[in-house]
């Protein structure tokens, strides 16, 4: 599967999706098992059952309620090297003070 064929690239820059992308990077390495050939993963999270993840769906509540990429999907895509063209920097609002 190709990441850009699954998700419209315009959604990834939305603030709520940027937050999910960053939260996906916080998932500990020992909490995710990736099957590179199948492009799937199992993620141990807060639920008693591990999350089953593919590039197009996840068994977590966030994905079930929104049907947009959750942090688990972003982490899988990252592990598979599919987010290399993702914006390398995230601009945060700044306050400029005049002296």
C-alpha distances in whole Angstrom, upper triangle without the diagonal:
4,6,9,8,8,11,14,15,18,18,18,21,23,25,24,21,22,24,21,19,22,23,20,21,24,23,25,23,25,23,20,18,15,13,11,11,9,8,11,14,18,20,23,25,28,27,29,26,23,20,17,14,10,8,9,13,15,19,21,23,22,19,21,23,21,18,17,15,17,18,17,13,14,16,12,11,14,14,11,12,10,13,16,16,17,21,23,26,27,30,32,35,38,42,44,48,50,53
4,6,5,7,9,12,12,16,16,15,18,20,23,22,19,20,22,20,18,21,22,19,20,24,23,25,23,26,24,21,20,16,16,13,13,12,10,13,16,20,21,25,26,29,29,31,28,25,21,19,15,12,9,10,14,17,20,22,24,22,19,21,24,21,18,16,14,17,18,17,13,13,15,13,10,13,14,11,11,8,11,13,13,14,18,20,23,24,27,29,32,35,39,41,45,47,50
4,5,5,6,9,9,13,12,11,15,17,19,19,15,16,18,16,14,17,19,16,17,21,20,22,22,24,22,19,19,16,16,14,15,14,11,13,15,18,19,23,23,26,26,29,26,23,20,18,14,11,7,9,12,15,18,19,21,19,16,19,21,18,15,13,11,14,15,14,10,10,12,11,7,10,12,10,10,7,8,11,11,11,15,17,20,20,24,26,29,32,35,38,41,44,47
4,5,6,7,6,10,11,11,14,16,19,19,15,16,19,17,15,19,21,18,19,23,23,25,25,27,26,23,23,20,20,18,18,17,14,16,19,22,23,26,26,29,29,32,29,26,23,21,17,14,10,11,14,17,21,22,23,21,18,21,22,19,16,13,12,16,17,17,13,13,15,14,11,13,16,13,13,9,10,12,11,11,14,17,20,20,23,25,28,31,35,37,40,43,46
4,6,7,9,12,13,13,16,18,21,21,17,19,22,20,18,22,23,21,22,25,25,28,27,29,27,24,24,21,20,18,18,16,14,16,19,22,23,27,27,30,30,32,29,26,23,21,17,14,10,10,14,17,21,22,23,21,18,20,22,19,16,14,13,17,19,18,14,15,17,16,13,16,18,15,15,12,13,16,14,15,18,21,23,24,26,29,31,34,38,40,44,46,50
4,7,9,12,11,12,16,17,20,18,15,17,20,17,16,20,21,18,20,23,22,25,25,27,25,22,22,19,18,17,17,15,13,14,17,20,21,24,24,27,26,29,26,23,20,17,14,11,8,6,10,13,17,18,20,18,14,16,18,15,12,10,10,14,16,15,11,12,15,14,11,15,17,15,15,12,13,16,15,15,18,21,23,23,26,28,30,34,37,39,43,46,49
4,6,8,8,9,12,13,16,15,12,14,17,15,14,17,19,17,19,22,22,25,25,27,25,22,23,20,20,19,20,18,15,16,18,21,21,24,24,26,26,29,26,24,20,18,15,13,9,8,11,14,17,18,19,16,13,16,17,13,11,8,8,12,14,15,11,11,15,14,11,14,17,16,16,12,12,15,14,13,16,19,21,20,23,24,27,30,34,36,40,42,46
4,5,6,8,11,12,15,15,12,14,17,16,15,19,20,19,21,24,24,27,27,30,28,25,26,24,24,23,23,22,19,20,22,24,24,27,27,29,29,32,30,27,23,22,19,16,13,12,14,17,21,21,21,18,16,18,18,15,13,10,11,14,16,18,14,14,17,17,14,17,20,18,18,14,13,16,14,13,15,19,20,19,21,23,25,29,32,34,38,40,44
4,6,6,8,10,13,14,11,12,15,15,13,16,19,17,19,22,23,26,26,29,27,25,26,23,24,22,24,22,19,20,22,24,24,27,27,29,29,32,30,28,24,23,19,17,14,14,16,19,22,22,22,19,17,20,20,17,15,12,11,14,16,17,14,13,16,16,13,15,18,17,16,12,11,13,11,9,11,15,16,16,18,20,22,26,29,31,35,37,41
4,6,6,8,11,12,10,11,15,15,14,17,19,19,20,23,24,27,28,31,29,27,28,26,27,26,27,26,22,23,24,27,26,29,28,29,30,33,32,29,26,25,22,20,17,16,18,20,23,23,23,19,18,20,20,16,15,12,12,15,17,19,16,15,18,19,16,17,21,20,19,16,14,16,13,11,12,16,16,15,17,18,20,24,27,29,33,35,39
4,6,6,9,9,7,9,12,12,11,15,16,16,18,20,21,25,26,29,26,24,26,24,26,25,26,24,21,21,22,24,23,26,24,26,27,30,28,26,23,22,19,18,15,14,15,17,20,19,19,16,14,17,16,12,12,9,9,12,14,16,14,12,16,17,15,16,20,20,19,15,14,16,14,12,13,16,17,15,17,18,20,23,26,29,33,35,39
4,6,8,9,5,6,10,9,8,11,13,13,15,17,19,22,23,26,24,22,24,22,24,22,25,23,20,20,20,22,21,24,23,24,26,29,27,25,21,21,18,17,14,14,15,17,20,19,19,16,14,18,17,14,13,10,9,11,12,14,12,10,13,15,12,13,17,17,16,13,10,13,12,8,10,13,13,12,14,16,18,22,25,28,31,34,37
4,6,8,6,6,10,11,10,12,14,15,16,18,20,24,25,28,26,24,27,25,27,26,28,27,23,23,24,26,24,26,25,26,28,31,30,28,24,25,21,21,17,18,19,20,23,21,22,18,17,21,20,16,16,13,12,14,14,17,15,13,16,18,15,16,19,20,18,15,12,14,12,9,9,12,11,9,11,13,15,18,22,24,28,30,34
4,6,5,6,9,10,10,12,14,15,17,19,21,24,26,29,26,25,28,26,28,28,30,28,25,24,24,26,24,26,24,25,27,30,29,27,24,24,22,21,18,18,19,20,22,20,20,16,16,19,17,14,15,11,12,13,14,17,16,14,17,19,17,18,21,22,21,18,15,18,16,13,12,15,14,11,12,13,14,18,21,24,27,30,34
4,5,5,6,9,10,11,12,14,16,17,19,23,25,27,25,25,27,27,29,29,31,30,26,25,25,26,24,25,23,23,25,29,29,27,24,25,22,22,20,20,20,20,23,20,19,15,16,19,18,15,16,13,13,13,13,17,16,14,17,20,18,18,22,23,22,20,17,19,18,14,13,15,13,10,11,10,12,16,19,22,25,28,31
4,6,5,6,9,10,11,12,15,16,17,21,23,26,23,22,25,25,27,27,30,28,24,23,23,23,21,22,20,20,22,26,25,23,21,22,19,20,18,18,17,17,19,16,15,12,13,16,14,11,13,10,10,10,11,14,14,13,15,18,17,18,21,22,22,20,17,20,19,15,15,17,16,13,14,13,15,19,22,25,28,31,34
4,5,5,6,9,10,10,13,14,16,19,21,24,21,20,23,22,24,24,26,24,21,20,20,21,19,21,19,20,22,25,24,22,19,20,17,17,15,15,15,15,18,15,15,12,12,15,14,11,12,9,8,8,8,12,11,9,12,15,14,14,17,19,18,16,13,16,16,12,13,15,15,12,14,14,17,20,24,27,30,33,36
4,5,5,6,9,10,11,13,15,18,20,23,21,20,23,22,25,24,27,25,22,21,21,22,20,22,20,21,23,27,26,23,21,22,19,19,17,17,18,18,20,18,18,14,15,18,18,15,16,12,10,10,9,13,13,10,12,15,14,13,17,18,17,15,12,14,14,10,10,12,11,9,11,11,14,17,21,24,27,30,33
4,5,5,6,9,10,11,13,17,19,21,19,19,22,22,25,25,28,26,23,22,20,21,18,20,17,18,20,24,24,22,19,21,18,19,18,18,18,17,19,16,16,13,14,18,17,15,16,13,11,10,8,12,13,10,12,15,15,14,17,20,19,18,15,17,17,13,13,14,13,10,13,12,14,18,21,24,27,30,33
4,5,5,6,9,10,11,15,17,19,17,16,19,19,21,22,24,23,19,18,17,17,15,17,15,16,18,21,21,18,16,17,15,16,14,15,14,13,15,13,13,10,11,15,14,12,13,10,8,6,5,8,9,7,9,12,12,12,15,17,17,16,13,16,17,13,14,15,15,13,16,16,18,21,25,28,31,34,37
4,5,5,7,9,11,14,15,18,16,15,18,17,20,20,22,21,18,17,16,17,15,17,16,18,20,23,22,19,17,17,15,15,13,15,15,14,17,15,16,13,13,17,17,15,15,12,9,8,6,9,9,5,7,10,10,9,12,14,14,12,10,13,13,10,11,12,12,11,14,15,18,21,25,27,31,34,37
4,5,5,7,9,13,14,18,16,16,19,19,22,21,25,24,20,19,18,19,16,18,16,18,20,23,23,20,18,20,17,18,17,18,18,17,19,17,18,15,16,20,20,18,18,15,12,11,8,11,12,9,9,13,12,11,13,16,15,15,12,14,15,12,12,12,11,10,13,13,17,19,23,25,28,32,34
4,5,5,7,11,13,16,14,14,17,17,21,21,25,23,20,18,16,16,13,14,12,14,17,20,20,17,15,17,15,17,16,18,17,15,17,14,15,13,14,18,18,17,17,15,12,9,6,9,11,9,9,12,13,12,14,17,17,17,14,17,18,15,16,15,15,14,16,16,19,22,25,28,31,34,37
4,5,6,9,11,13,11,11,14,14,17,17,21,20,16,15,13,13,11,13,11,14,16,19,18,15,13,15,12,14,13,15,15,13,15,13,15,13,13,17,18,16,16,14,10,8,4,6,8,6,5,8,10,9,10,13,14,14,12,15,16,14,15,15,16,15,18,19,22,24,28,31,34,37,40
4,6,8,9,13,12,11,14,14,18,18,21,21,17,16,14,15,13,14,14,16,19,21,21,17,16,17,15,16,15,18,18,16,18,17,19,16,17,20,21,20,20,17,14,12,8,9,11,8,6,10,11,8,10,13,13,13,11,13,16,13,14,13,14,14,17,18,21,24,27,30,33,36,38
4,6,9,11,10,11,15,16,19,20,24,23,20,18,16,15,12,13,12,14,17,19,19,17,16,18,16,18,18,20,19,17,19,16,18,16,18,21,22,21,21,19,16,13,9,10,13,11,9,12,14,12,12,16,16,17,15,17,19,17,18,17,17,16,19,19,22,24,27,30,33,36,38
4,6,8,7,8,11,13,16,18,21,20,17,16,12,12,9,9,9,11,14,16,16,13,12,14,13,16,16,19,17,15,16,14,16,15,16,19,21,20,20,18,15,12,9,8,11,10,8,10,13,11,11,15,16,17,16,18,21,18,20,19,20,19,22,22,25,28,31,34,36,40,42
4,5,5,7,11,13,16,18,21,21,19,17,13,12,10,9,10,13,15,17,17,14,14,16,15,18,19,21,20,18,18,17,19,19,20,22,24,24,24,22,19,16,12,11,14,14,10,12,15,13,12,16,17,19,18,20,23,21,22,21,22,22,25,25,28,30,33,36,38,42,44
4,5,6,8,10,14,15,19,19,17,15,12,12,10,10,12,15,17,18,18,14,15,16,15,17,18,21,20,18,19,18,21,21,21,24,26,25,25,23,19,17,14,12,15,14,10,11,14,12,10,14,15,17,17,18,22,21,23,21,23,23,26,27,30,32,35,38,41,44,46
4,6,8,11,14,16,19,19,18,16,12,11,9,9,11,14,16,16,16,13,14,15,15,18,20,22,21,18,19,18,21,22,22,24,26,27,26,25,21,19,16,14,16,16,13,13,17,15,13,16,18,20,20,22,25,24,26,25,26,27,30,30,33,35,38,41,44,47,49
4,7,10,14,16,19,18,16,14,10,8,6,5,7,11,12,13,12,9,10,12,13,16,17,20,18,15,15,15,18,18,18,21,23,23,23,22,18,16,13,11,14,14,11,12,15,15,13,16,18,20,20,22,25,23,25,25,26,26,29,29,32,34,38,40,43,46,48
4,6,10,12,15,15,13,10,7,6,4,6,9,13,14,15,13,9,9,10,10,12,14,17,16,13,14,14,17,17,17,20,22,22,21,20,17,14,12,9,11,12,9,9,12,12,10,12,15,17,17,19,22,21,24,23,25,25,28,29,32,35,38,41,44,47,49
4,7,9,12,12,11,9,5,5,6,9,12,16,16,16,14,10,11,10,10,12,14,17,16,14,15,16,19,20,19,21,24,24,22,21,18,17,15,11,13,14,11,9,13,13,10,12,15,17,18,20,23,23,26,25,27,28,31,32,35,38,41,44,47,50,52
4,6,9,9,7,6,4,7,9,12,15,18,19,19,16,13,12,10,9,10,12,15,15,13,15,16,20,20,19,21,24,23,21,20,17,16,15,11,11,13,10,7,10,11,8,8,12,14,16,18,21,20,24,23,26,27,30,31,35,37,41,44,47,50,52
4,6,6,6,5,6,9,11,15,17,21,21,21,18,15,14,11,10,10,12,15,15,15,16,18,22,22,20,22,25,25,22,21,18,18,17,14,13,15,13,9,12,13,10,9,13,14,17,19,22,22,26,26,28,29,33,34,38,40,44,46,50,53,55
4,6,5,7,8,12,14,17,20,24,24,24,21,18,16,14,12,11,11,15,16,16,19,20,24,23,21,23,27,26,23,22,19,19,18,15,14,15,13,9,10,12,9,7,10,12,15,16,19,20,24,24,27,28,32,33,37,39,43,45,49,52,54
4,6,8,11,14,17,20,23,26,26,26,23,20,18,15,14,12,12,15,17,17,20,22,26,25,23,25,28,27,24,23,20,21,21,18,16,17,16,12,13,15,12,10,13,14,17,19,21,22,26,27,30,31,35,36,40,43,46,49,52,55,57
4,5,9,12,15,18,21,24,23,24,20,17,16,12,11,8,10,12,13,14,16,19,23,23,20,21,25,24,21,20,18,19,19,16,14,16,15,11,12,15,13,11,14,14,17,20,22,22,26,27,30,31,34,36,39,42,46,48,51,55,57
4,7,11,13,17,19,22,22,23,20,17,14,11,9,6,7,10,11,12,15,17,21,20,17,19,23,21,18,18,15,16,16,13,10,12,12,8,8,11,10,7,11,11,14,16,18,19,22,23,26,27,30,32,35,38,42,44,48,51,54
4,7,10,14,16,19,18,19,16,13,11,8,6,4,7,10,10,10,12,14,18,18,15,17,20,20,17,16,14,14,14,10,9,12,11,7,9,12,10,9,13,13,15,18,20,20,24,24,27,27,31,32,35,38,42,44,48,51,54
4,6,10,12,16,16,16,13,10,8,6,5,6,9,12,11,9,11,13,16,16,15,17,20,20,18,17,14,13,12,9,9,11,9,7,10,12,10,10,14,14,16,19,21,21,24,24,26,26,30,31,34,37,40,43,46,50,52
4,7,9,13,12,13,10,6,6,5,6,9,12,14,12,10,10,11,15,16,15,16,19,20,18,18,15,14,13,9,11,13,11,9,13,14,12,14,17,18,19,22,24,23,26,26,28,28,31,32,35,38,41,44,47,50,53
4,6,10,10,11,9,5,5,7,7,11,13,15,13,10,10,10,13,14,14,16,18,19,18,17,15,12,11,7,10,12,10,9,13,14,12,15,17,18,19,21,24,22,25,25,26,26,29,29,32,35,38,41,44,48,50
4,7,8,8,7,5,6,9,11,14,17,18,16,12,12,11,14,15,16,17,19,20,20,20,17,14,13,10,13,15,13,13,17,17,15,18,21,22,22,24,27,25,27,27,28,28,31,30,33,36,39,42,45,48,50
4,6,8,8,6,7,11,12,15,18,19,16,12,11,9,11,12,14,15,17,18,19,18,16,13,11,9,13,15,13,14,17,18,17,20,22,22,22,25,27,25,27,27,27,26,29,28,31,34,36,40,42,46,48
4,7,8,8,9,13,15,18,20,21,18,14,12,10,11,12,15,16,17,19,19,20,18,14,13,12,16,17,16,17,21,21,20,23,25,26,25,28,30,27,29,29,29,27,30,29,31,34,36,40,42,46,48
4,5,7,8,12,14,18,20,20,17,13,10,9,10,12,14,14,16,18,19,19,18,15,15,13,16,18,17,18,21,22,22,24,27,27,26,30,31,29,31,31,32,30,33,32,34,37,39,43,45,49,51
4,7,9,12,15,19,22,22,19,15,12,11,13,16,17,17,19,21,22,23,21,18,18,16,19,21,20,20,24,24,23,26,28,29,29,32,34,32,34,34,35,33,36,35,38,40,43,46,49,52,55
4,6,9,12,16,19,19,16,12,10,10,12,15,15,15,18,20,20,21,19,17,17,14,17,19,18,18,21,23,21,23,26,26,27,30,32,30,33,33,34,33,36,35,38,41,44,47,49,53,55
4,6,9,13,16,17,14,10,9,9,12,14,14,15,18,19,18,19,17,15,14,11,14,16,15,14,18,19,18,19,23,23,23,27,29,27,30,30,31,30,33,33,36,39,42,45,47,51,53
4,6,10,13,13,10,7,5,6,10,11,11,12,15,16,15,15,13,11,11,8,10,13,12,12,15,17,16,17,20,20,21,24,26,24,27,28,29,28,31,31,34,37,40,43,46,49,52
4,7,10,11,8,6,5,8,12,13,11,12,16,16,14,15,13,12,12,9,10,13,12,11,14,16,15,16,19,19,20,23,25,24,27,28,29,29,32,32,35,38,41,45,48,51,54
4,7,8,6,4,7,9,12,12,10,12,15,15,13,13,10,10,10,7,6,10,10,8,10,13,12,13,16,15,16,20,21,20,23,24,26,26,29,30,33,36,39,42,45,49,51
4,5,5,6,9,11,15,14,11,13,16,16,13,12,10,11,12,9,7,10,10,7,9,12,12,11,14,13,15,18,20,19,22,24,26,25,29,30,33,36,40,42,46,49,52
4,6,8,12,13,16,15,12,14,17,15,12,11,8,10,11,9,6,8,10,7,7,10,11,10,12,10,12,15,16,16,19,21,23,23,26,28,31,34,37,40,43,47,49
4,7,11,12,14,13,10,12,14,13,9,9,8,10,12,11,8,10,12,10,10,14,15,14,16,13,15,18,19,18,21,23,25,24,27,29,31,35,38,41,44,47,51
4,7,9,11,11,7,8,11,11,8,8,7,9,11,9,7,11,12,11,12,15,16,15,18,16,17,20,21,20,23,25,26,25,28,29,32,35,38,41,45,48,51
4,6,8,9,6,7,11,11,9,10,8,8,10,7,7,10,11,10,12,15,15,16,18,17,18,21,23,21,24,25,26,25,28,29,31,35,38,41,44,48,50
4,7,9,7,7,10,12,11,12,11,10,12,9,10,14,14,13,16,18,18,19,22,21,21,25,26,24,27,28,29,28,31,31,33,37,40,43,46,49,52
4,6,6,6,9,10,10,11,11,8,10,8,10,13,13,14,16,18,18,20,22,21,21,25,26,23,26,27,28,26,29,28,31,34,37,40,43,46,49
4,5,5,6,8,10,11,11,9,11,11,13,15,16,17,19,21,21,23,25,24,23,27,28,25,27,28,28,26,29,28,30,33,36,39,42,46,48
4,6,5,6,8,8,9,6,9,10,11,13,14,15,17,19,20,21,23,21,20,24,25,22,23,25,25,23,25,24,26,30,32,36,39,42,45
4,5,5,5,6,6,6,9,9,9,11,13,14,15,17,19,19,21,19,19,23,23,21,23,25,25,23,26,26,28,31,34,38,41,44,47
4,6,6,9,10,9,13,12,12,15,17,17,18,21,22,22,25,23,22,26,27,24,26,28,29,27,29,29,31,34,37,41,44,47,50
4,6,9,11,10,14,14,14,16,19,19,20,22,24,25,26,24,24,27,27,25,26,29,29,26,28,28,29,33,35,39,41,45,48
4,5,8,9,12,14,13,14,17,18,18,20,23,23,24,22,21,25,24,22,23,26,26,23,25,25,26,30,33,36,39,42,46
4,7,8,12,13,11,13,16,16,16,19,21,21,22,19,19,23,23,20,23,25,26,24,26,26,28,32,35,38,41,44,48
4,6,10,11,9,10,14,14,14,16,18,18,19,17,16,20,19,17,19,21,22,20,22,23,25,29,32,35,38,41,44
4,7,8,6,7,10,10,10,12,15,15,16,14,13,17,17,14,17,19,20,18,21,22,24,28,31,34,37,41,44
4,5,5,6,9,10,11,12,14,16,17,15,14,18,18,16,18,19,20,18,21,21,24,27,30,33,37,40,43
4,6,5,6,9,10,10,12,14,15,14,13,16,17,15,17,17,18,17,20,20,23,26,29,32,35,39,41
4,5,5,6,9,10,10,12,14,14,13,17,18,16,19,19,21,20,23,23,26,29,33,36,39,42,45
4,5,5,6,9,10,11,12,11,11,15,16,14,17,18,20,19,23,24,27,30,33,36,39,43,45
4,5,5,6,9,10,11,9,8,12,13,11,14,15,16,16,19,20,24,27,30,33,36,39,42
4,5,5,6,9,10,10,9,12,15,13,15,16,17,17,21,22,25,28,31,34,37,40,43
4,5,5,6,9,9,10,13,15,14,17,18,20,20,24,25,28,31,35,37,41,44,46
4,5,5,6,5,6,10,12,11,14,15,18,18,22,24,27,30,34,36,39,42,45
4,5,5,6,5,8,11,10,13,13,15,16,20,22,25,28,32,34,37,40,43
4,5,8,9,10,14,13,16,16,19,20,23,25,29,31,35,37,40,43,46
4,6,8,10,13,13,17,17,20,21,25,27,31,33,37,39,42,45,48
4,6,6,9,11,14,14,17,19,23,25,28,31,35,36,40,43,45
4,6,8,9,12,13,17,18,21,24,27,30,34,36,39,42,45
4,5,5,9,10,13,14,18,20,23,26,30,32,35,38,41
4,5,8,8,12,14,18,20,24,26,30,31,35,37,40
4,6,8,11,13,16,19,22,25,28,30,33,36,39
4,6,9,10,13,16,19,22,26,27,31,34,36
4,6,7,10,13,16,19,22,24,27,30,33
4,7,10,13,16,18,22,23,27,29,32
4,6,9,13,14,18,19,23,26,28
4,6,10,12,16,18,21,24,27
4,7,9,12,14,18,21,24
4,6,10,12,16,19,22
4,7,10,13,16,19
4,6,10,13,16
4,6,10,13
4,7,10
4,6
4
